[in-house]
Amino acid sequence: MATAMTYTSLLNDLRNYLERGATLATDPSVYLQLPSLIGLAERRLARELKIQGTVTVVSSTMTVGEPTYPKPDRWRETVSIRVGTGTGYNTTQEVFPRAYEYMRQYWPNQTLTGTPRFYADYDYSHWFFAPTPNAPFPYELIYYELPPLLGDDVQTNWFTEYAPNALLYASLMEAAPFLKNEEIIPIWQGFYDRSVAALNGEDIRQIADRGIIRRED
């Protein structure tokens, strides 16, 4: 019977692969470092996997006269932003990304208001919109997210459910420099690359399937 990966099972797998860190008493440095190595591996996957599984959709409402808005926790990269306009705000239109410098040139007086047309990364935690909203526009945000990080209190996330191989090999790659065993990195890198390629290929097939019109004979 197949067993799903959990944070605890991943720790055990790493100890078996590395033949290190079995207990705090016998190998404290590796035992204590393994959780950090898993966290680094999760962040690597979040950077390198741009697929449906790491996409999140949220909705919120703009505030009249406010041009800056916080990004969600664990935001990694924006895919798209759309605002609702018109009667009942039922007509959606895309807000296009621009550089912050362009935004300040395009809309130098942020006290003037209108329907937002553009957004920029104001800093890592905020967006800047222009024009400054003149109504409580609803907006939909699609973005790539870092899933909740694994730990004793978070036993599973998207990576353990759908990308366990990639997570294991990424963790082993992070462990190699710590153990001063860099010569094994190409081996884990090869396994990791194949796992990521398989996930990307599966994602492409799913996207293509959505565009196929199926007809019954």
Secondary structure as GFF3:
##gff-version 3
##sequence-region A 1 217
A	DSSP	alpha_helix	7	18	.	.	.	ID=ss1
A	DSSP	alpha_helix	28	48	.	.	.	ID=ss2
A	DSSP	three_ten_helix	52	54	.	.	.	ID=ss3
A	DSSP	beta_strand	55	61	.	.	.	ID=ss4
A	DSSP	beta_strand	68	70	.	.	.	ID=ss5
A	DSSP	beta_strand	75	85	.	.	.	ID=ss6
A	DSSP	three_ten_helix	87	89	.	.	.	ID=ss7
A	DSSP	beta_strand	91	97	.	.	.	ID=ss8
A	DSSP	alpha_helix	100	106	.	.	.	ID=ss9
A	DSSP	beta_strand	113	114	.	.	.	ID=ss10
A	DSSP	beta_strand	118	123	.	.	.	ID=ss11
A	DSSP	beta_strand	126	130	.	.	.	ID=ss12
A	DSSP	beta_strand	132	133	.	.	.	ID=ss13
A	DSSP	beta_strand	138	145	.	.	.	ID=ss14
A	DSSP	alpha_helix	158	162	.	.	.	ID=ss15
A	DSSP	alpha_helix	164	178	.	.	.	ID=ss16
A	DSSP	three_ten_helix	182	184	.	.	.	ID=ss17
A	DSSP	alpha_helix	185	210	.	.	.	ID=ss18
###
